[in-house]
Amino acid sequence: MSGFENYPRELAELDKEIHRYAAICGVDLSQHHELERCLADHHDSWSDDKARESLQGLLVLRIKLETEMLEQGLEAPLLVRQSPLSEDQ
């Protein structure tokens, strides 16, 4: 990429779509095992598989964007922010 990206905007747009498809798939992004199961399971209906494949593609894009940011010395915000209660436990 050119180095002129607007990372906060790109991440916000990407995260919005990831959250949308996670909701369609019934996946709690804070639960790693749910995300793994969603991406690994084959679904009987085409529409469910399409949502799962879209979620997988969006997650790959986010990883690539995070990698690019790290290479430039930037830190990406978390996809799922922890609640204050979970930080205390």
Secondary structure, DSSP 8 states (H G I E B T S, - for coil): --S---HHHHHHHHHHHHHHHHHHHT--TT-HHHHHHHHH---SSHHHHHHHHHHHHHHHHHHHHHHHHHHTT-----SS---HHHHH-
